[in-house]
Amino acid sequence: MNFFEAQDRARKNTFWFILLFVLAVGGLIFLTNLLVLGVINFASSEQFTFFPDNLQDVYSWQEFAMVSLGVCLLIFSGSLYKTMSLSGGGSTVAEMLGGRQVPASTTDPQQRQLLNVVEEMAIAAGMPIPRVYLLEDNAINAFAAGKSSANAVIGVTRGTMTRLSREELQGVIAHEFSHIANGDMRLNIRLIGVLHGILLIGLIGGFMLRSMRFTGRS
C-alpha cells in the first residue's frame, strides 16, 4: 500500500464528510422552514398549499432567518451537550455501548490473555496501559475510545477474545493502539457529537408526533 496515496484518499474522504455535513444542515434548515411555512399557511387559510406569488405575505425573510438561526443553535447545542457528556474519557463510551471492565485480578484464561496482549502492545508502543472493556457480542470487533492516551480504553467483543488466536488478537490490539497514537479517538467523539446535533431535530419531531397522537387518543 502506498502511504501517500492512502493519505490523499483520506483527505478526499474528509472533504466529502464536511460537504455532506453542510448539506445535511442546509437540508434541515430548508425542511424546517418549509414545515413552519406550512403550519402558518394552514393557520391562516386552513390549507397546506401555498402559491409563490403570495409567499412574501405569508412568510417574511425575518421569519426565515429566525427559524434558520434556531435550527443552527439547536444543532450546535445538541452537539456540544453530547461532546461534553463523552468528555469523561473512553470508559463513558465503553459503558454506553454496554461494556464492562475486565478486572486486572481476573483468573479467566482468555481474559488474562487479553490483558497480557494489551499490556505488551502498550509497552511496545511506549504508551500508558489502557483499561480493557469486554462487550457481550459474538462478532469479531474492537474499538479504542477516549480523548487522550491518558484516559483511553480498548473495547473488545467476546467473539474477538474467544475466536481469534493470540497472534490475531495482537494484530487487532495493535490496530487499536494506532488509533490512540494518531488521535482518531478525538475525531470520533466529535463526529458522535455532530451527528447527535443533527439527529436532535428528528428526535424532537418524533417526540412531538407521539405527543400529538397520545393527545388525539385522549
Phi, psi and chi 1 to 4 in degrees:
 res  aa     phi    psi   chi1   chi2   chi3   chi4
   1 MET       -  131.0 -177.8 -177.0   69.7      -
   2 ASN   -81.3  121.2 -172.0  -60.1      -      -
   3 PHE   -63.1  -42.7  172.5   77.5      -      -
   4 PHE   -70.2  -34.3  -64.7  103.4      -      -
   5 GLU   -65.9  -41.6  -70.4  179.9   -1.5      -
   6 ALA   -63.6  -36.9      -      -      -      -
   7 GLN   -65.5  -41.2 -169.6  177.9   50.1      -
   8 ASP   -64.4  -40.2  -70.5  -22.6      -      -
   9 ARG   -64.4  -39.7  -75.0 -163.3  -60.0  -89.8
  10 ALA   -63.5  -39.9      -      -      -      -
  11 ARG   -65.9  -39.3  -73.5  172.2  178.1  168.8
  12 LYS   -65.3  -41.0  -70.6  178.5 -178.3  177.9
  13 ASN   -63.4  -38.6  -70.8  -23.6      -      -
  14 THR   -61.5  -41.8  -58.3      -      -      -
  15 PHE   -60.4  -43.7  167.7   76.7      -      -
  16 TRP   -67.9  -36.1  -75.5  113.1      -      -
  17 PHE   -62.7  -43.9  -76.6  138.9      -      -
  18 ILE   -64.0  -42.7  -66.0  173.2      -      -
  19 LEU   -62.3  -43.3  179.4   61.0      -      -
  20 LEU   -64.8  -36.0  -71.4  173.2      -      -
  21 PHE   -64.1  -44.8  168.9   70.4      -      -
  22 VAL   -61.5  -42.4  172.6      -      -      -
  23 LEU   -65.5  -36.8  -69.1  175.7      -      -
  24 ALA   -65.1  -43.4      -      -      -      -
  25 VAL   -65.1  -44.1  173.9      -      -      -
  26 GLY   -61.2  -40.6      -      -      -      -
  27 GLY   -64.9  -39.1      -      -      -      -
  28 LEU   -64.6  -40.6  -77.0  173.1      -      -
  29 ILE   -62.6  -45.2  -69.3  173.3      -      -
  30 PHE   -63.7  -48.3  172.9   76.4      -      -
  31 LEU   -67.2  -37.0  -68.9  174.2      -      -
  32 THR   -66.5  -42.9  -54.8      -      -      -
  33 ASN   -62.7  -38.6  -85.1  -76.3      -      -
  34 LEU   -64.3  -39.2 -169.2   63.2      -      -
  35 LEU   -65.9  -45.6  175.6   62.5      -      -
  36 VAL   -62.9  -40.5  173.4      -      -      -
  37 LEU   -61.5  -42.0  173.1   60.0      -      -
  38 GLY   -64.0  -39.5      -      -      -      -
  39 VAL   -66.4  -44.0  170.7      -      -      -
  40 ILE   -63.5  -42.5  -67.7  175.4      -      -
  41 ASN   -67.1  -37.0 -167.8   60.2      -      -
  42 PHE   -68.2  -37.0 -179.6   79.0      -      -
  43 ALA   -65.5  -30.4      -      -      -      -
  44 SER   -91.4  -34.3   59.6      -      -      -
  45 SER  -121.9   -0.7   62.3      -      -      -
  46 GLU    56.4   32.3  -63.7 -173.6   -5.4      -
  47 GLN  -139.1  143.7  -68.1 -178.8  -11.2      -
  48 PHE   -87.7   -5.5  -82.8  112.1      -      -
  49 THR   -87.6  151.9   57.4      -      -      -
  50 PHE  -148.1  158.4   58.7   89.7      -      -
  51 PHE  -110.9  141.1  -60.0   98.3      -      -
  52 PRO   -60.4  -25.9  -23.0   33.8      -      -
  53 ASP   -65.0  -39.6  -63.1  -23.5      -      -
  54 ASN  -104.4   19.6   62.9  -11.1      -      -
  55 LEU   -62.5  -39.5 -175.2   60.3      -      -
  56 GLN   -63.8  -30.7 -176.6   67.2   29.2      -
  57 ASP   -74.5  -29.8  -60.8  -28.8      -      -
  58 VAL   -87.2  -39.4  177.6      -      -      -
  59 TYR  -138.7  112.9 -158.5   61.4      -      -
  60 SER   -88.2  166.5   66.2      -      -      -
  61 TRP   -66.8  -29.3  -75.7  107.3      -      -
  62 GLN   -64.6  -41.8  -70.8   80.0    2.5      -
  63 GLU   -66.1  -39.2  -68.2  170.6  -36.1      -
  64 PHE   -60.7  -44.2  176.6   84.7      -      -
  65 ALA   -65.8  -40.1      -      -      -      -
  66 MET   -65.7  -43.8  -71.7  179.2   62.0      -
  67 VAL   -65.1  -42.0  171.7      -      -      -
  68 SER   -62.7  -42.7  -58.6      -      -      -
  69 LEU   -64.4  -38.9 -179.7   61.8      -      -
  70 GLY   -63.6  -39.8      -      -      -      -
  71 VAL   -64.6  -44.8  170.9      -      -      -
  72 CYS   -62.7  -42.2  -68.6      -      -      -
  73 LEU   -65.6  -37.3  -72.7  175.6      -      -
  74 LEU   -66.2  -43.1 -168.9   60.6      -      -
  75 ILE   -63.9  -44.7  -67.2  174.5      -      -
  76 PHE   -63.6  -43.0  175.5   77.0      -      -
  77 SER   -65.3  -42.9  -59.3      -      -      -
  78 GLY   -63.8  -40.6      -      -      -      -
  79 SER   -65.8  -43.5  -60.3      -      -      -
  80 LEU   -63.8  -42.9 -176.4   62.4      -      -
  81 TYR   -61.9  -46.9  166.6   77.9      -      -
  82 LYS   -66.6  -40.2 -166.1   63.9  175.5 -179.1
  83 THR   -63.7  -41.5  -57.6      -      -      -
  84 MET   -68.7  -33.8  -68.3 -174.6   65.5      -
  85 SER   -68.9  -22.6   66.4      -      -      -
  86 LEU   -97.6    6.0  -63.2  175.5      -      -
  87 SER   -76.3   -6.3   62.4      -      -      -
  88 GLY   -70.9   -6.7      -      -      -      -
  89 GLY   113.6 -177.8      -      -      -      -
  90 GLY   -66.0  -26.5      -      -      -      -
  91 SER   -61.7  -32.9   57.8      -      -      -
  92 THR   -63.3  -44.3  -55.3      -      -      -
  93 VAL   -66.6  -44.0  178.6      -      -      -
  94 ALA   -63.0  -43.4      -      -      -      -
  95 GLU   -69.4  -32.4  -68.6  169.7    3.5      -
  96 MET   -63.9  -31.5 -177.5  179.7   66.3      -
  97 LEU   -86.0    1.5  -64.9  173.6      -      -
  98 GLY    91.1   16.2      -      -      -      -
  99 GLY   -82.8  155.6      -      -      -      -
 100 ARG  -127.0  141.9   59.8  177.4 -179.8   83.3
 101 GLN   -69.7  137.5 -174.7  176.2   -8.0      -
 102 VAL   -82.0  117.3  178.9      -      -      -
 103 PRO   -68.8  146.3   24.2  -32.2      -      -
 104 ALA   -65.5  -20.8      -      -      -      -
 105 SER   -94.2   11.9   58.5      -      -      -
 106 THR   -60.1  144.5 -179.0      -      -      -
 107 THR  -109.2    0.9   56.2      -      -      -
 108 ASP   -68.5  127.1 -178.0  -87.2      -      -
 109 PRO   -59.8  -41.0  -21.0   31.2      -      -
 110 GLN   -71.2  -41.2  -68.5  177.3  -33.9      -
 111 GLN   -66.3  -36.9  -66.5 -177.2    9.8      -
 112 ARG   -62.9  -41.4 -172.5   73.6  -96.7  162.4
 113 GLN   -64.7  -40.1  175.8  179.2  -94.2      -
 114 LEU   -61.5  -46.5  174.2   60.9      -      -
 115 LEU   -64.1  -37.7  -67.9  178.9      -      -
 116 ASN   -64.7  -41.2  -69.3  -20.1      -      -
 117 VAL   -64.8  -43.4  169.0      -      -      -
 118 VAL   -62.1  -42.8  171.3      -      -      -
 119 GLU   -64.0  -40.8 -175.5  175.7   -5.1      -
 120 GLU   -62.6  -45.0  -69.0  169.7    5.3      -
 121 MET   -66.1  -36.2  -66.8  -64.1  105.3      -
 122 ALA   -65.7  -43.0      -      -      -      -
 123 ILE   -64.8  -42.6  -66.2  172.4      -      -
 124 ALA   -64.3  -34.4      -      -      -      -
 125 ALA   -87.3   -7.6      -      -      -      -
 126 GLY    66.6   38.3      -      -      -      -
 127 MET  -124.8  159.8  -60.4  172.8   62.4      -
 128 PRO   -61.4  149.7  -19.7   30.7      -      -
 129 ILE   -77.4  116.3  -58.6  173.8      -      -
 130 PRO   -78.4  157.2   28.8  -32.9      -      -
 131 ARG   -71.4  152.4  -74.3  174.2  -70.6  176.7
 132 VAL  -115.6  131.9 -178.7      -      -      -
 133 TYR  -117.4  140.6  -80.6   77.0      -      -
 134 LEU  -109.5  129.0 -177.9   64.3      -      -
 135 LEU  -107.8  131.6  -76.7   73.6      -      -
 136 GLU   -78.0   79.3  -63.7  -61.9  -26.4      -
 137 ASP  -144.7  131.8 -167.9  -28.2      -      -
 138 ASN   -79.9   -8.2  -69.8  -35.2      -      -
 139 ALA   -71.3  156.7      -      -      -      -
 140 ILE   -91.1  108.9  -62.5  175.9      -      -
 141 ASN  -159.5  158.2 -153.7  -12.8      -      -
 142 ALA  -158.2  161.1      -      -      -      -
 143 PHE  -154.0  159.6   67.3   89.7      -      -
 144 ALA  -118.8  138.2      -      -      -      -
 145 ALA  -141.3  151.1      -      -      -      -
 146 GLY   139.5  163.3      -      -      -      -
 147 LYS   -89.1  -20.8  -63.2 -171.4   67.8  176.9
 148 SER  -155.3  172.7   66.2      -      -      -
 149 SER   -66.3  -20.6   58.6      -      -      -
 150 ALA   -71.2  -33.3      -      -      -      -
 151 ASN  -118.8   22.9   58.5   21.7      -      -
 152 ALA   -76.6  151.0      -      -      -      -
 153 VAL  -132.8  159.1  -56.1      -      -      -
 154 ILE  -118.4  126.0  -70.9 -179.4      -      -
 155 GLY  -104.2  135.6      -      -      -      -
 156 VAL  -133.4  134.7  175.9      -      -      -
 157 THR   -77.9  158.8   60.5      -      -      -
 158 ARG   -63.3  -33.2 -176.5  168.5  -68.8  -82.0
 159 GLY   -61.8  -39.3      -      -      -      -
 160 THR   -64.4  -41.5  -57.5      -      -      -
 161 MET   -70.2  -36.8 -175.2 -179.5   68.2      -
 162 THR   -95.3  -27.2   57.8      -      -      -
 163 ARG   -98.0  -13.6  -65.2  167.4   59.7 -175.9
 164 LEU  -100.0  150.3  -62.2 -175.8      -      -
 165 SER   -75.1  171.5   65.4      -      -      -
 166 ARG   -62.0  -40.4 -162.7  179.4 -161.4  -77.1
 167 GLU   -66.1  -40.7  -69.6   74.8   18.5      -
 168 GLU   -66.9  -39.2  -69.0  170.1  -26.5      -
 169 LEU   -64.1  -37.4 -173.3   59.3      -      -
 170 GLN   -60.7  -40.7  -76.5  178.0  -34.5      -
 171 GLY   -63.4  -41.4      -      -      -      -
 172 VAL   -65.0  -46.4  171.4      -      -      -
 173 ILE   -66.3  -39.0  -61.6  -58.0      -      -
 174 ALA   -61.4  -38.2      -      -      -      -
 175 HIS   -62.9  -41.2  175.8   78.3      -      -
 176 GLU   -67.9  -34.4  -60.6  -51.4  -36.1      -
 177 PHE   -65.8  -29.8  -92.0   96.2      -      -
 178 SER   -66.2  -34.2   70.4      -      -      -
 179 HIS   -65.3  -40.0  -71.8  -52.0      -      -
 180 ILE   -65.4  -44.9  -62.2  175.0      -      -
 181 ALA   -67.0  -34.1      -      -      -      -
 182 ASN   -91.5    0.4  -66.6  -40.5      -      -
 183 GLY    75.4   18.9      -      -      -      -
 184 ASP   -64.6  -27.0  -61.9  -21.2      -      -
 185 MET   -63.8  -40.7  -55.0  178.5  -58.4      -
 186 ARG   -62.9  -39.9  -69.0 -170.0  -61.9  -88.3
 187 LEU   -63.6  -40.8  177.0   60.8      -      -
 188 ASN   -63.9  -39.5  -70.1  -22.5      -      -
 189 ILE   -65.1  -40.5  -72.8  178.8      -      -
 190 ARG   -63.6  -40.0  -67.1 -172.0 -172.0  119.5
 191 LEU   -65.0  -39.8  -73.6  174.5      -      -
 192 ILE   -60.6  -42.5  -67.7  173.1      -      -
 193 GLY   -63.8  -44.1      -      -      -      -
 194 VAL   -64.5  -45.3  167.9      -      -      -
 195 LEU   -63.2  -37.3  -71.3  174.9      -      -
 196 HIS   -63.6  -39.8 -179.0   78.1      -      -
 197 GLY   -62.3  -40.2      -      -      -      -
 198 ILE   -68.6  -41.1  -67.4  175.8      -      -
 199 LEU   -75.2  -15.7  -67.6  173.1      -      -
 200 LEU   -60.5  -39.3 -175.0   59.9      -      -
 201 ILE   -63.3  -41.1  -65.2  178.8      -      -
 202 GLY   -64.1  -38.9      -      -      -      -
 203 LEU   -64.4  -41.4  -65.4  173.4      -      -
 204 ILE   -65.1  -43.1  -66.8  173.9      -      -
 205 GLY   -61.6  -42.0      -      -      -      -
 206 GLY   -63.9  -38.9      -      -      -      -
 207 PHE   -64.3  -41.0  173.2   76.5      -      -
 208 MET   -65.8  -40.5  -67.7  175.3   63.9      -
 209 LEU   -65.3  -41.0  -73.7  174.7      -      -
 210 ARG   -65.6  -37.1  -73.3 -168.6  -62.7  -88.8
 211 SER   -65.9  -40.0  -59.8      -      -      -
 212 MET   -66.6  -38.6  -69.1  171.4   62.1      -
 213 ARG   -65.7  -40.6 -176.7  173.2   59.3 -176.9
 214 PHE   -65.2  -40.2  177.3   77.9      -      -
 215 THR   -64.6  -39.8  -56.2      -      -      -
 216 GLY   -64.3  -39.4      -      -      -      -
 217 ARG   -67.9  -35.9  -73.4  179.2  179.5  176.5
 218 SER   -65.4      -  -60.0      -      -      -
